[in-house]
């Protein structure tokens, strides 16, 4: 009897977790729909919802119409039952973001750091900014369900260690989770920062209606995030997605990674600026490129068209390989708009195989590139990852 009682308890706990996961991932759901999706009875759902209402983890939403049918009442996660945090590190910025369980941003901040700063000092700055934000918003530590942290480089998910990467990278061969554990008492989920930007774009931006979406970001680095059936693809150990270090020319320039002709050397912002400085002046910065492109500067339009064409040809191969339905193009280059994205889309369409080309579409990223978007993505990722841990069972009693 004890065994069967234990098994029933276990089943109930699993069902409860599934209900919470559905509400976290999809927003408010009707009770009848919950029963259908979980392949269980309305009575079981009612019992689970009653327990979750008692724990204050879910809310009954007021019906839109007075004459709502029984079983059609909407249930939602209680946004204030917990909070997640996101932190994103780029070369010279640290951004932090706090989100409620419904995915709404409740606070954010961004700091500038010295490009030569060590990883440890960047973490200290982030931890201090987070403390300030939590105090300001009166969020208790016990309410934090997790923190999504974005750093440059490949991350080994077996150890949370950042792979040995390019020279000058402060995060190389560092166990990010352990460094954070010295400064903050939370559960951390570490991810590459392009992947966090992609995650934000999937959650709130141009990719929110696509489950098979490829986000590619062209900034100082070139990174990507692939979503297959709505899930982020990470490869066998978490190192997938380093599109910037795929070679476009085996005889091309040597890359600090050891390869030749890497995509980043031909499409990164440093290269574009180097091509445009003779026309725009030696002190030209990215803002000058954006302004001159918007003004129709012919040098800018020519360079961006050439790089757009090269990028589109390259992405045609990626499209043939991965068959995404949507490619969201982000990063600083995408901010130039049509002068880059037009030639990119035309080349992608004309150089991919007919079936692929008839199906894939291209969209400009909707969120601004950089650390603030990465931090929002980190907070969203932390909720998704937390849902796979025992933190789920303690929601409401935190
Ligand atoms: Zn490389």
Boltz pocket constraint, residues with backbone or C-beta under 6 A from the ligand:
constraints:
  - pocket:
      binder: B
      contacts: [[A, 244], [A, 245], [A, 246], [A, 255], [A, 256], [A, 257], [A, 258], [A, 259], [A, 262]]
      max_distance: 6.0
